Amino acid sequence: MPEHKNMINNKLYIFMILISLRSYNNTIYHLKRGIGLNNKKTVVVLFGGQSSEHEVSLVSAKNVISSIDTNKYFVLTVGITKKGKWMLYNGPIKHIESGEWERFATPAFISPDATIKGLVKIAGDKFKIIPIDVVFPVLHGMYGEDGTIQGMLEMANIPYVGCGVLASGISMDKVYTKIIIEKQNIAQALYTVVYKEELKNINDTVSRIEDVIAYPCFIKPSNAGSSVGITKAHNREELIKGLNIAALHDRKILIEETIIGREVECAVLGNEDVSASGVGEIIPAAEFYDYDAKYNNNESKTILTPNLEKEIVDEIRAKAIRIFKAVEGLGLSRVDFFVEKDTNRVIFNEINTMPGFTSISMYPMLWENAGIPKQKLCHTLIELALKKVEN
């Protein structure tokens, strides 16, 4: 039919829905094939989000977007504002990091309807659907790394980069991660748990903590990343202050003993067949590697080839894979440890299922040091996401 052939030759994504979402989606699929883009997978990079790590996500997303090979993938960038508004952004990548992207974006969201499997772009009182193949959720913290966005994408039947709902939820919650690791008989810091409502009886709560954990100790929101809300207490006054700070971020608070030693990290990559990178070391500028030390203090250092005995490196790599599999991880994670001073004991710290991709982030640097540059790494992560659906 001539009219149908003419339609195929028109620009992709301009045909408006007329009868139903399902028939529209089928039409777009044939349009895409007709103009020769069927050999490219459409990747949506999600960034921003409502968590306290919104700004870190913007920086990570800029690096991920610039590292995806556009000869292999058609890239769409979708940002989520701090208020939770979803928008499609088509402008310069530099505006993502600065936050200016919001001024030039148009409303759009991924439909949870599994029969659509696409991005719904809104223009006034009209909308159109853009079919997508895979999502790269470069979202850190709550509503992005805790299983929520993963659950939505599962409902939508859209493949996505990274761990699934279970692994994301468990790994985001530091307390439940510790419970899993206890079952693995892997050494970790001594800890106790406090809930926000217990702070009403602060003296009793602090006394209970002091019976278990010695000073100095760390106070952490159970569900937060990038060291947001974490403090170190050297006495009762600092402990009370730290508990109140942590309670601003989560109702469940973790209190841990201080481990004196070297902070090291290991990157893992894969689904069933999992690989571990080399081991990197963090030299924080502050007393510990808090948010400011990570992202604002140039005195903090990362060492990609630290002076560690081979046996210790091998132990860290093996335990990183073991922990990743214990939480049923998929795709990627960064696993953090301490190497205790004097004893050289390897002590688990935490697992991060969507590690940062900033210029100072250890995950991409470790793989680059292992011979996998960022472009190849992003390609591998996208292909691993697509393979999850095949299995």
Sequence and secondary structure as in RCSB ss.txt:
>XXXX:A:sequence
MPEHKNMINNKLYIFMILISLRSYNNTIYHLKRGIGLNNKKTVVVLFGGQSSEHEVSLVSAKNVISSIDTNKYFV
LTVGITKKGKWMLYNGPIKHIESGEWERFATPAFISPDATIKGLVKIAGDKFKIIPIDVVFPVLHGMYGEDGTIQ
GMLEMANIPYVGCGVLASGISMDKVYTKIIIEKQNIAQALYTVVYKEELKNINDTVSRIEDVIAYPCFIKPSNAG
SSVGITKAHNREELIKGLNIAALHDRKILIEETIIGREVECAVLGNEDVSASGVGEIIPAAEFYDYDAKYNNNES
KTILTPNLEKEIVDEIRAKAIRIFKAVEGLGLSRVDFFVEKDTNRVIFNEINTMPGFTSISMYPMLWENAGIPKQ
KLCHTLIELALKKVEN
>XXXX:A:secstr
 HHHHHHHHS TT     S HHHHHHHHHHHHHHTT TTSEEEEEEEE SSTTHHHHHHHHHHHHHHS TTTEEE
EEEEE TT  EEEE S THHHHHTGGGGG EEEEE   TTT EEEEEETTEEEEEE SEEEE   STTTSSSHHH
HHHHHHT  BSS  HHHHHHHHBHHHHHHHHHHTT  B  EEEEEGGGGGGHHHHHHHHHHH  SSEEEEESB  
TTTT EEESSHHHHHHHHHHHHTT SEEEEEE   EEEEEEEEEESSS EEEEEEEEE SSSS  HHHHHT TT 
EEESS    HHHHHHHHHHHHHHHHHTT  EEEEEEEEEETTT  EEEEEEESS   STT HHHHHHHHTT  HH
HHHHHHHHHHHHHHH 
